[in-house]
Amino acid sequence: MVVQSNLSTLNHCSSIETRKPATVLDSIPSINLKDPESKTHIMKACEEYGFFKVVNHSVPKEFIANLETQALEFFNLPQSEKDKAGPPDPFGYGSKRIGSNGDVGWIEYLLLNTNPQVTSLKTLTVFRENPEIFWSAVKEYIEAVKVMAFEVLELIADGLKIEPRDTLSKLLKDENSDSCFRLNHYPPCPELQALSGRDLVGFGEHTDPQIISVLRSNSTSGLQICLKDGVWVSVPPDETSFFINVGDALQVMTNGRFKSVRHRVLANSHKSRVSMVYFGGPPLSEKIVPLASLMGKQEESLYKEFTWWEYKTSAYKSRLADYRLGLFEKKAQQ
């Protein structure tokens, strides 16, 4: 299903920065969650890429299809209707502008709070017209994805030999978990053909601040990740699977053993791209430090101690492409 954009704020494709095409990565780590060796494969993927694909998961296909349908119906509403759920605070509807620091993209999105303890008026506005169908689709999808995220984090704990094995997952299970969920829509832009083979940035390069992110998109390509050598590669779309990103918080908790993956999204000239991202974050008061069980007797922490609230506050004051963890690293002694 292709949705024609009616975004009044996204009417000049050439005004958005473009990037050169990347090569296609055909060796994305693919983790079968039912494989007895999955923890070993996840460890290797987190160390080498900070990114992997999950197959043979437990999220029902009908939950995925239902939410995508509802999301497309929302994004195809008249602009005046969508604007009633914005501007984001940070929750709610946003378009083109990403954050408050000058970043822009060829995107419109809904950012929703997943913590029932905190109510956002913008979130309520989104579901005011059709709460039974849309909100129900969001809730059943998020609950299923959370279960998968918990499983992945517990497999990571197994691989790292962390006890208890819910050391990481309990941070997302906590009733005060600062997790969120974003529905992204990248409208097609036919004028791309006139840009001499260069691509339009849908969402600029960045790392995710949280512990992990769980991404699912439709069959339209666009996602790219940056490898350790700085080379950007395109990730082939797979609408039946999920992609897991290591976030900044998990990089710190593993004392740099895992690296948060730098990624971006490029728009498509003829097809709309829809993605759904669950960002698993800890409670605001949680101290983000390397896990004691992972630190050798002589090993020093690479990072200063900070809370998730302190890091989140700092991260959202920065530009997307900034190296956000740099402010929290212990500088090498001169």
Disulfide bonds with the S-S distance in Angstrom:
Cys13-Cys189 1.44
